[in-house]
Amino acid sequence: MPEIRFHGRGGQGAVVASRLLAIAAFLEGAYVQSFPNFGLERRGAPVAAFTRIQNEPLQIHSQIYEPDAVVVLAESLLTIENVTAGLKPGGLILVNSDLDPAELNLPAGFKVASVNANGIALGAGLGTRMSPIVNTAILGAFVRVSEYISLDSVIQAIQKNVSIKTDKNIEACRQAHDTVRIFEVSNAAF
């Protein structure tokens, strides 16, 4: 089963996205873990969060060093962090970007997807122009491109665990699910 690493900036909702994904998988009967890794604990600082999903009890309790998928909530992190470090060959990279996936200049050998989660979040009234909260939008895109869990389970997780602007968060999740762009990067060595 999959291991997912989220990269974001403080205040974007990477930790909440990781937790909601775990809750959604749990609703489908999986065993799950979700936990953050903070550096400087302040708004805008890089953060990472991790989600493990398995069909059997989890025996490992560490960070995820070789993820199956990487979710990047801030495109700017692509130039300051090696978000693909340890990503398994053929793994998935989902980036919050208004660029087409082919324009992101990521290494070959991965499935790359992009979604304008900032625009979707702002359109739904989630966060501010300077700090959109993109967690539910990015999850909608993620479930479509990963096919690990269903959109219905993510929506249930949002309904049960997001008490502020629940309907707007569900709207953002659905819109991102419907507008995510996918690009199969060649299998050339990277």
Sine and cosine of phi, psi and omega as CSV:
sin_phi,cos_phi,sin_psi,cos_psi,sin_omega,cos_omega
0.00,0.00,0.24,-0.97,-0.19,-0.98
-0.99,0.15,0.46,-0.89,0.18,-0.98
-0.85,-0.52,0.77,-0.64,-0.10,-0.99
-0.83,-0.56,0.70,-0.71,0.07,-1.00
-0.90,-0.43,0.77,-0.64,0.04,-1.00
-0.97,-0.25,0.72,-0.70,0.11,-0.99
-0.88,-0.47,0.78,-0.63,0.03,-1.00
-0.44,-0.90,-0.13,-0.99,0.10,-1.00
-0.91,-0.42,0.54,-0.84,-0.01,-1.00
-0.78,0.62,0.79,-0.62,0.02,-1.00
0.98,-0.20,-0.23,0.97,0.00,-1.00
-0.99,0.14,-0.40,0.92,0.02,-1.00
0.97,-0.25,0.38,0.93,0.01,-1.00
-0.87,0.49,-0.68,0.73,-0.02,-1.00
-0.92,0.40,-0.68,0.74,0.03,-1.00
-0.91,0.40,-0.65,0.76,0.04,-1.00
-0.86,0.50,-0.70,0.72,0.02,-1.00
-0.87,0.49,-0.70,0.72,-0.02,-1.00
-0.92,0.39,-0.68,0.73,0.01,-1.00
-0.90,0.44,-0.60,0.80,0.05,-1.00
-0.89,0.45,-0.68,0.73,0.03,-1.00
-0.89,0.45,-0.67,0.74,0.01,-1.00
-0.89,0.46,-0.68,0.73,0.01,-1.00
-0.88,0.48,-0.68,0.73,0.02,-1.00
-0.92,0.40,-0.62,0.78,0.05,-1.00
-0.88,0.48,-0.66,0.76,0.03,-1.00
-0.87,0.48,-0.41,0.91,0.03,-1.00
-1.00,-0.03,0.08,1.00,0.09,-1.00
0.99,-0.12,0.13,0.99,-0.02,-1.00
-1.00,0.10,0.33,-0.95,0.20,-0.98
-1.00,0.00,0.67,-0.74,-0.13,-0.99
-0.64,-0.77,0.37,-0.93,0.20,-0.98
-0.68,-0.73,0.56,-0.83,0.10,-0.99
-0.53,-0.85,0.78,-0.62,-0.02,-1.00
-0.39,-0.92,0.47,-0.88,0.00,-1.00
-0.99,-0.12,0.24,-0.97,0.17,-0.98
-0.69,-0.72,0.93,-0.38,-0.05,-1.00
-0.97,-0.23,0.57,-0.82,0.22,-0.98
-0.99,-0.16,-0.93,-0.37,0.12,-0.99
-0.96,0.27,0.84,-0.54,-0.08,-1.00
-1.00,0.05,0.98,0.17,0.05,-1.00
-0.52,-0.86,0.36,-0.93,0.00,-1.00
-0.85,0.52,0.76,-0.65,0.04,-1.00
1.00,-0.03,-0.27,0.96,0.01,-1.00
-0.97,0.24,0.55,-0.84,0.03,-1.00
-0.87,0.49,0.68,-0.73,0.08,-1.00
-0.72,-0.69,0.38,-0.93,0.11,-0.99
-0.76,-0.65,0.52,-0.85,0.08,-1.00
-0.64,-0.77,0.41,-0.91,-0.14,-0.99
-0.74,-0.67,0.58,-0.82,0.09,-1.00
-0.70,-0.71,0.76,-0.65,0.13,-0.99
-0.91,-0.41,0.66,-0.75,0.03,-1.00
-0.74,-0.67,0.82,-0.57,0.00,-1.00
-0.64,-0.77,0.32,-0.95,0.06,-1.00
-1.00,0.01,-0.08,1.00,-0.01,-1.00
-0.71,-0.71,0.28,-0.96,-0.02,-1.00
-0.81,0.59,0.62,-0.79,-0.04,-1.00
-0.99,0.12,0.76,-0.65,0.01,-1.00
-0.97,-0.24,-0.35,0.94,-0.05,-1.00
-1.00,-0.07,0.64,-0.77,-0.02,-1.00
-0.68,-0.73,0.92,0.40,0.01,-1.00
-0.60,-0.80,0.12,-0.99,0.10,-1.00
-0.87,0.49,0.26,-0.97,0.03,-1.00
-0.99,-0.14,0.91,-0.41,-0.04,-1.00
-0.99,-0.17,-0.38,0.93,0.01,-1.00
-0.76,-0.65,0.96,0.27,-0.07,-1.00
-0.95,0.30,0.37,-0.93,0.15,-0.99
-1.00,0.09,-0.43,0.90,-0.04,-1.00
-0.54,-0.84,0.53,-0.85,0.07,-1.00
-0.80,-0.60,0.75,-0.66,0.03,-1.00
-0.90,-0.43,0.85,-0.53,-0.07,-1.00
-0.93,-0.38,0.93,-0.36,-0.06,-1.00
-0.99,0.11,-0.23,0.97,0.01,-1.00
-0.72,-0.69,0.93,-0.37,-0.02,-1.00
-0.82,0.57,-0.53,0.85,-0.01,-1.00
-0.87,0.49,-0.38,0.92,0.02,-1.00
-0.93,0.36,-0.33,0.94,0.01,-1.00
-0.89,0.46,-0.44,0.90,-0.03,-1.00
-0.99,-0.12,-0.17,0.98,-0.04,-1.00
-0.88,-0.47,-0.21,0.98,0.02,-1.00
-0.72,-0.69,0.50,-0.86,0.10,-1.00
-1.00,0.04,0.99,0.14,-0.08,-1.00
-0.93,0.38,-0.31,0.95,0.01,-1.00
-1.00,-0.01,0.01,1.00,-0.02,-1.00
-0.81,0.58,0.83,-0.56,0.05,-1.00
0.98,0.21,-0.11,0.99,-0.03,-1.00
-0.88,0.48,0.78,-0.63,-0.05,-1.00
-0.88,0.47,0.59,-0.81,0.06,-1.00
-0.80,0.60,0.71,-0.71,-0.05,-1.00
0.99,0.17,0.02,1.00,-0.02,-1.00
-0.91,0.41,0.18,-0.98,-0.06,-1.00
-0.98,-0.19,0.70,-0.72,0.16,-0.99
-0.85,-0.53,0.86,-0.50,0.09,-1.00
-0.93,-0.38,0.82,-0.58,-0.05,-1.00
-0.86,-0.52,0.71,-0.70,0.16,-0.99
-0.96,0.27,0.98,-0.20,-0.05,-1.00
-0.38,-0.93,0.52,-0.86,0.13,-0.99
-1.00,0.04,-0.03,1.00,0.07,-1.00
-0.98,0.20,0.44,-0.90,0.15,-0.99
-0.92,0.38,0.56,-0.83,-0.03,-1.00
-0.81,0.59,-0.59,0.81,-0.01,-1.00
-0.91,0.41,-0.35,0.94,-0.03,-1.00
-1.00,0.04,-0.04,1.00,-0.09,-1.00
-0.99,0.15,-0.16,0.99,0.05,-1.00
0.82,0.58,0.72,0.70,0.05,-1.00
-1.00,-0.02,0.38,-0.93,-0.02,-1.00
-0.85,0.52,0.45,-0.89,0.05,-1.00
-0.93,0.36,0.31,-0.95,0.09,-1.00
0.99,-0.13,0.09,1.00,-0.02,-1.00
-0.80,-0.59,0.38,-0.93,0.17,-0.98
-1.00,0.03,0.84,-0.55,-0.08,-1.00
-0.90,-0.44,0.68,-0.73,0.05,-1.00
-0.70,-0.72,0.47,-0.88,0.07,-1.00
-0.66,-0.75,0.46,-0.89,0.06,-1.00
-0.52,-0.86,0.62,-0.78,0.03,-1.00
-0.99,0.13,0.95,0.31,-0.03,-1.00
-0.91,0.41,-0.54,0.84,0.06,-1.00
-0.86,0.51,-0.78,0.63,-0.01,-1.00
-0.88,0.47,-0.66,0.75,0.01,-1.00
-0.91,0.42,-0.72,0.69,0.00,-1.00
-0.88,0.47,-0.71,0.71,0.01,-1.00
-0.90,0.45,-0.65,0.76,0.04,-1.00
-0.89,0.46,-0.50,0.87,0.02,-1.00
-1.00,0.01,-0.04,1.00,0.00,-1.00
0.98,0.21,0.52,0.86,-0.01,-1.00
-0.97,-0.25,0.96,-0.27,-0.03,-1.00
1.00,0.05,-0.29,-0.96,-0.02,-1.00
-0.87,-0.49,0.17,-0.99,0.01,-1.00
-0.86,0.51,-0.60,0.80,0.02,-1.00
-0.98,0.18,-0.36,0.93,-0.06,-1.00
-0.54,-0.84,0.95,0.32,0.04,-1.00
-0.93,0.36,0.56,-0.83,0.03,-1.00
-0.99,-0.16,0.95,-0.30,-0.22,-0.98
-0.96,-0.27,0.10,1.00,-0.14,-0.99
-0.86,0.51,-0.73,0.69,-0.05,-1.00
-0.96,0.28,-0.54,0.84,0.06,-1.00
-0.91,0.42,-0.73,0.69,-0.04,-1.00
-0.90,0.44,-0.55,0.84,0.04,-1.00
-0.92,0.40,-0.63,0.77,0.05,-1.00
-0.86,0.51,-0.70,0.71,0.04,-1.00
-0.91,0.42,-0.66,0.75,-0.05,-1.00
-0.88,0.47,-0.70,0.72,-0.04,-1.00
-0.91,0.41,-0.51,0.86,0.02,-1.00
-0.95,0.32,-0.70,0.71,-0.08,-1.00
-0.99,0.14,-0.41,0.91,-0.02,-1.00
-1.00,-0.04,-0.57,0.82,-0.06,-1.00
0.86,0.51,0.44,0.90,0.04,-1.00
-0.97,0.24,-0.62,0.78,-0.02,-1.00
-0.64,-0.77,0.15,-0.99,-0.08,-1.00
-1.00,0.00,0.43,-0.90,0.09,-1.00
-0.88,0.47,-0.61,0.79,0.01,-1.00
-0.86,0.51,-0.63,0.77,0.01,-1.00
-0.93,0.38,-0.63,0.78,0.05,-1.00
-0.91,0.42,-0.67,0.74,0.02,-1.00
-0.89,0.45,-0.65,0.76,0.08,-1.00
-0.87,0.49,-0.68,0.73,0.01,-1.00
-0.88,0.47,-0.66,0.75,0.04,-1.00
-0.90,0.43,-0.73,0.68,-0.01,-1.00
-0.85,0.53,-0.63,0.78,-0.08,-1.00
-1.00,0.07,-0.31,0.95,-0.16,-0.99
-0.78,-0.62,-0.11,0.99,0.04,-1.00
-0.92,-0.40,0.96,-0.29,-0.12,-0.99
-1.00,-0.05,-0.19,0.98,-0.01,-1.00
-0.95,-0.31,0.81,-0.59,0.02,-1.00
0.79,0.62,0.72,0.69,-0.05,-1.00
-0.83,0.56,-0.74,0.67,-0.02,-1.00
-0.89,0.46,-0.62,0.79,0.02,-1.00
-0.93,0.37,-0.60,0.80,0.05,-1.00
-0.91,0.41,-0.64,0.77,0.05,-1.00
-0.91,0.41,-0.67,0.75,0.05,-1.00
-0.86,0.52,-0.71,0.70,0.01,-1.00
-0.90,0.45,-0.65,0.76,0.02,-1.00
-0.87,0.49,-0.75,0.66,-0.01,-1.00
-0.90,0.43,-0.68,0.73,-0.03,-1.00
-0.90,0.44,-0.69,0.72,0.02,-1.00
-0.90,0.43,-0.64,0.77,0.05,-1.00
-0.83,0.55,-0.65,0.76,-0.08,-1.00
-0.99,0.12,-0.26,0.96,-0.11,-0.99
-0.89,-0.46,0.00,1.00,-0.01,-1.00
-0.89,0.46,0.61,-0.79,0.00,-1.00
-0.94,-0.35,0.69,-0.73,-0.08,-1.00
-0.86,-0.51,0.64,-0.76,0.02,-1.00
-0.68,-0.73,0.83,-0.56,0.05,-1.00
-1.00,0.08,0.93,-0.36,0.02,-1.00
-0.98,0.18,0.57,-0.82,-0.03,-1.00
-0.85,0.52,0.32,-0.95,0.01,-1.00
-1.00,0.00,0.37,0.93,0.03,-1.00
-0.87,0.49,0.44,-0.90,0.02,-1.00
-0.88,0.48,0.55,-0.83,0.00,-1.00
-0.80,-0.60,0.00,0.00,0.00,0.00
